[in-house]
Amino acid sequence: TVCTSSQVKSALLSILPHVQYIHTENQNLNVVGMLHQFWEQKQMKSMMMETENLVVYESIPSPGPPYICYVTLPGGSCFGNLKYCYSKAEARRDAARIALMNSTFNELPCRRITPEFISRSVKEAVSTTSVSLITATCVAGYHFLLQTLHHEIMTVFQLLHWNGTLKAFREMRCSRQEVILYYSQQRLDERTRSHMALDWLQKEQESPGLLSQELQLAMKELGEARRIGRELRFYKEKKEILSLALSHANDAVSLLL
């Protein structure tokens, strides 16, 4: 189902007062507070009362503009500032604005997970890979992830596909259900990142220079995605994993000198 512009506007206004002003350049609008309020109310409605670290901001160190800020929401979605920002505060506000727009948009009826949405999403995913066959098991597995797991776990599977782990599981004849069951219990934390970084460290040993090349590509993709307002968790995690792997590689070289 496709939402009309009037449906979007009325839905957004019913979700959060004053959301009609989010797209403006109004410097007096407290979008940071509005974003926190949105998620606080959402968790209260779902009987989840943990509001500590509800919305997490990360400012990228920089000696001067443009300043970059990322905001991570409950569930793992991540957004960044869209504009060229001349201060850290401006970057924080703009990141909050983008996150608030996406948060409210995802509450619309047309964003609900349906069988049609799942089939369409799987087809889009297949079109970007070498896979040519959509199986019922594939759709069922994807449905399970969408319905029961957080966005964070979906990102884990994107990363596993990216670094070749899912391909390795297929070669070892592990079933899709077994893989999903195992990783549905894993968090995207320092331990998971370290394991993936070690995978890339091994690839660097086999193909020297690969890490630097992949990191440059990941940083380019992250910047491009941020500037068009896309969800950034996958791109950001790729950059952090590759940076960690490159740091390990440089440490190993230093020990040999």
Contacts in CASP RR format, 6 or more apart in sequence:
PFRMAT RR
TARGET T0000
AUTHOR 0000-0000-0000
METHOD contacts of the structure
MODEL  1
TVCTSSQVKSALLSILPHVQYIHTENQNLNVVGMLHQFWEQKQMKSMMME
TENLVVYESIPSPGPPYICYVTLPGGSCFGNLKYCYSKAEARRDAARIAL
MNSTFNELPCRRITPEFISRSVKEAVSTTSVSLITATCVAGYHFLLQTLH
HEIMTVFQLLHWNGTLKAFREMRCSRQEVILYYSQQRLDERTRSHMALDW
LQKEQESPGLLSQELQLAMKELGEARRIGRELRFYKEKKEILSLALSHAN
DAVSLLL
1 109 0 8 1.000
1 110 0 8 1.000
2 110 0 8 1.000
3 11 0 8 1.000
3 108 0 8 1.000
3 109 0 8 1.000
3 110 0 8 1.000
7 108 0 8 1.000
7 109 0 8 1.000
7 110 0 8 1.000
8 105 0 8 1.000
8 108 0 8 1.000
9 20 0 8 1.000
11 104 0 8 1.000
11 107 0 8 1.000
11 108 0 8 1.000
11 109 0 8 1.000
12 19 0 8 1.000
12 20 0 8 1.000
12 104 0 8 1.000
12 105 0 8 1.000
12 108 0 8 1.000
13 19 0 8 1.000
13 20 0 8 1.000
15 38 0 8 1.000
15 104 0 8 1.000
15 107 0 8 1.000
16 34 0 8 1.000
16 37 0 8 1.000
16 38 0 8 1.000
16 100 0 8 1.000
16 104 0 8 1.000
18 29 0 8 1.000
18 34 0 8 1.000
19 34 0 8 1.000
19 100 0 8 1.000
19 104 0 8 1.000
21 29 0 8 1.000
22 29 0 8 1.000
22 31 0 8 1.000
22 34 0 8 1.000
22 97 0 8 1.000
22 100 0 8 1.000
22 101 0 8 1.000
23 101 0 8 1.000
27 93 0 8 1.000
31 93 0 8 1.000
31 96 0 8 1.000
31 97 0 8 1.000
31 100 0 8 1.000
32 92 0 8 1.000
32 93 0 8 1.000
32 96 0 8 1.000
33 96 0 8 1.000
34 96 0 8 1.000
34 100 0 8 1.000
35 55 0 8 1.000
35 71 0 8 1.000
35 96 0 8 1.000
35 99 0 8 1.000
35 100 0 8 1.000
35 103 0 8 1.000
36 54 0 8 1.000
36 55 0 8 1.000
38 100 0 8 1.000
38 103 0 8 1.000
38 104 0 8 1.000
39 54 0 8 1.000
39 55 0 8 1.000
39 73 0 8 1.000
39 74 0 8 1.000
39 103 0 8 1.000
40 51 0 8 1.000
40 54 0 8 1.000
42 74 0 8 1.000
43 49 0 8 1.000
43 50 0 8 1.000
43 51 0 8 1.000
43 54 0 8 1.000
43 74 0 8 1.000
54 74 0 8 1.000
55 71 0 8 1.000
55 72 0 8 1.000
55 73 0 8 1.000
55 74 0 8 1.000
55 96 0 8 1.000
55 99 0 8 1.000
56 71 0 8 1.000
56 72 0 8 1.000
57 69 0 8 1.000
57 70 0 8 1.000
57 71 0 8 1.000
57 92 0 8 1.000
57 95 0 8 1.000
57 96 0 8 1.000
58 69 0 8 1.000
58 70 0 8 1.000
58 71 0 8 1.000
58 72 0 8 1.000
59 67 0 8 1.000
59 68 0 8 1.000
59 69 0 8 1.000
59 88 0 8 1.000
59 91 0 8 1.000
59 92 0 8 1.000
60 67 0 8 1.000
60 68 0 8 1.000
60 69 0 8 1.000
60 70 0 8 1.000
62 68 0 8 1.000
65 84 0 8 1.000
65 85 0 8 1.000
65 86 0 8 1.000
65 87 0 8 1.000
66 84 0 8 1.000
66 85 0 8 1.000
66 86 0 8 1.000
66 91 0 8 1.000
67 81 0 8 1.000
67 85 0 8 1.000
67 86 0 8 1.000
67 87 0 8 1.000
67 88 0 8 1.000
67 90 0 8 1.000
67 91 0 8 1.000
68 80 0 8 1.000
68 81 0 8 1.000
68 85 0 8 1.000
68 91 0 8 1.000
68 226 0 8 1.000
69 80 0 8 1.000
69 81 0 8 1.000
69 85 0 8 1.000
69 88 0 8 1.000
69 91 0 8 1.000
69 92 0 8 1.000
69 94 0 8 1.000
69 95 0 8 1.000
70 78 0 8 1.000
70 79 0 8 1.000
70 80 0 8 1.000
70 95 0 8 1.000
70 232 0 8 1.000
70 236 0 8 1.000
71 78 0 8 1.000
71 79 0 8 1.000
71 80 0 8 1.000
71 92 0 8 1.000
71 95 0 8 1.000
71 96 0 8 1.000
71 98 0 8 1.000
71 99 0 8 1.000
72 78 0 8 1.000
72 233 0 8 1.000
73 79 0 8 1.000
73 99 0 8 1.000
73 103 0 8 1.000
75 150 0 8 1.000
75 151 0 8 1.000
75 152 0 8 1.000
76 150 0 8 1.000
76 151 0 8 1.000
76 152 0 8 1.000
76 155 0 8 1.000
76 233 0 8 1.000
77 99 0 8 1.000
77 102 0 8 1.000
77 151 0 8 1.000
77 231 0 8 1.000
77 233 0 8 1.000
78 231 0 8 1.000
78 232 0 8 1.000
78 233 0 8 1.000
78 236 0 8 1.000
79 95 0 8 1.000
79 98 0 8 1.000
79 99 0 8 1.000
79 102 0 8 1.000
79 229 0 8 1.000
79 231 0 8 1.000
79 232 0 8 1.000
80 94 0 8 1.000
80 95 0 8 1.000
80 98 0 8 1.000
80 99 0 8 1.000
80 226 0 8 1.000
80 229 0 8 1.000
80 232 0 8 1.000
81 90 0 8 1.000
81 91 0 8 1.000
81 92 0 8 1.000
81 94 0 8 1.000
81 95 0 8 1.000
81 98 0 8 1.000
81 226 0 8 1.000
82 94 0 8 1.000
82 97 0 8 1.000
82 98 0 8 1.000
82 226 0 8 1.000
82 227 0 8 1.000
82 228 0 8 1.000
82 229 0 8 1.000
83 90 0 8 1.000
83 94 0 8 1.000
85 91 0 8 1.000
85 94 0 8 1.000
98 229 0 8 1.000
102 231 0 8 1.000
105 111 0 8 1.000
113 143 0 8 1.000
113 146 0 8 1.000
113 147 0 8 1.000
115 143 0 8 1.000
118 139 0 8 1.000
118 142 0 8 1.000
118 143 0 8 1.000
118 146 0 8 1.000
119 134 0 8 1.000
119 139 0 8 1.000
121 142 0 8 1.000
121 146 0 8 1.000
122 134 0 8 1.000
122 138 0 8 1.000
122 139 0 8 1.000
122 142 0 8 1.000
123 134 0 8 1.000
125 142 0 8 1.000
126 132 0 8 1.000
126 134 0 8 1.000
129 161 0 8 1.000
137 176 0 8 1.000
137 177 0 8 1.000
138 176 0 8 1.000
141 176 0 8 1.000
141 177 0 8 1.000
141 180 0 8 1.000
144 180 0 8 1.000
145 153 0 8 1.000
145 154 0 8 1.000
145 157 0 8 1.000
145 180 0 8 1.000
145 184 0 8 1.000
146 154 0 8 1.000
148 184 0 8 1.000
149 184 0 8 1.000
151 233 0 8 1.000
152 187 0 8 1.000
152 188 0 8 1.000
152 233 0 8 1.000
153 183 0 8 1.000
153 184 0 8 1.000
153 186 0 8 1.000
153 188 0 8 1.000
155 188 0 8 1.000
155 233 0 8 1.000
155 234 0 8 1.000
155 237 0 8 1.000
156 183 0 8 1.000
156 186 0 8 1.000
156 188 0 8 1.000
156 192 0 8 1.000
157 166 0 8 1.000
157 183 0 8 1.000
158 234 0 8 1.000
159 188 0 8 1.000
159 196 0 8 1.000
159 234 0 8 1.000
159 237 0 8 1.000
159 238 0 8 1.000
159 241 0 8 1.000
160 166 0 8 1.000
160 183 0 8 1.000
161 167 0 8 1.000
162 238 0 8 1.000
163 196 0 8 1.000
163 199 0 8 1.000
163 200 0 8 1.000
163 241 0 8 1.000
164 199 0 8 1.000
165 196 0 8 1.000
165 199 0 8 1.000
166 179 0 8 1.000
169 179 0 8 1.000
186 192 0 8 1.000
188 237 0 8 1.000
193 237 0 8 1.000
193 240 0 8 1.000
193 241 0 8 1.000
193 244 0 8 1.000
194 244 0 8 1.000
196 241 0 8 1.000
197 241 0 8 1.000
197 242 0 8 1.000
197 244 0 8 1.000
197 245 0 8 1.000
197 248 0 8 1.000
198 245 0 8 1.000
198 248 0 8 1.000
200 210 0 8 1.000
200 211 0 8 1.000
200 214 0 8 1.000
200 241 0 8 1.000
200 242 0 8 1.000
200 245 0 8 1.000
201 211 0 8 1.000
201 245 0 8 1.000
201 248 0 8 1.000
201 249 0 8 1.000
203 210 0 8 1.000
203 211 0 8 1.000
204 210 0 8 1.000
204 211 0 8 1.000
204 245 0 8 1.000
204 246 0 8 1.000
204 249 0 8 1.000
211 242 0 8 1.000
211 245 0 8 1.000
211 246 0 8 1.000
211 249 0 8 1.000
212 246 0 8 1.000
214 242 0 8 1.000
215 239 0 8 1.000
215 242 0 8 1.000
215 243 0 8 1.000
215 246 0 8 1.000
218 235 0 8 1.000
218 238 0 8 1.000
218 239 0 8 1.000
218 242 0 8 1.000
219 239 0 8 1.000
221 235 0 8 1.000
221 238 0 8 1.000
222 232 0 8 1.000
222 235 0 8 1.000
222 236 0 8 1.000
222 238 0 8 1.000
222 239 0 8 1.000
223 235 0 8 1.000
225 231 0 8 1.000
225 232 0 8 1.000
225 235 0 8 1.000
226 232 0 8 1.000
226 235 0 8 1.000
END
